[in-house]
Amino acid sequence: MQEPEIARWTLIRDMFIFQVKLAMDAIRDLLLSPVSIIFGLIDIFKGHSLSQSYFHKLMDFGHRTDSWLNLFGDQKKATKSSSTLFGQKAKVNVDVSVDQLFSQVESLLKDQHNKGGLTKSAKSTIDRYLNKIVENKDATKPSSDK
């Protein structure tokens, strides 16, 4: 009976982390969109070379934040190779990713849970309510014995 509980909390954790990452990605996109237009126009009017291009520096920043967010990727990846806009290989180093930050928070919560702190009572209460919901759902299912 313990196995579904572990899967439930793993799913809840993964859903929460994914939603936070989606929100962070959306905020980043909302900020980068107008900035990219402004930087592109500045580059056009000032005639910047590729090395001076604000727009391409912003694109590099976008690649780094993609690696940092790691929205759909492997949680253990911290460094990867990626192609830049012009086909050059670039090493993208991520010192601390969102996944690592969430892992640290999860470790703190697990420590508190093991010590019998607030998270243990909160987890027990949430488990009770989730079990009641599942029991009520099972009790209201129409029987297919016809």
PyMOL commands that set and color helices and strands:
alter all, ss='L'
color gray80, all
select helices_A, chain A and resi 2-46+54-69+98-114+118-140
alter helices_A, ss='H'
color red, helices_A
select strands_A, chain A and resi 79-83+89-93
alter strands_A, ss='S'
color yellow, strands_A
deselect
rebuild
show_as cartoon
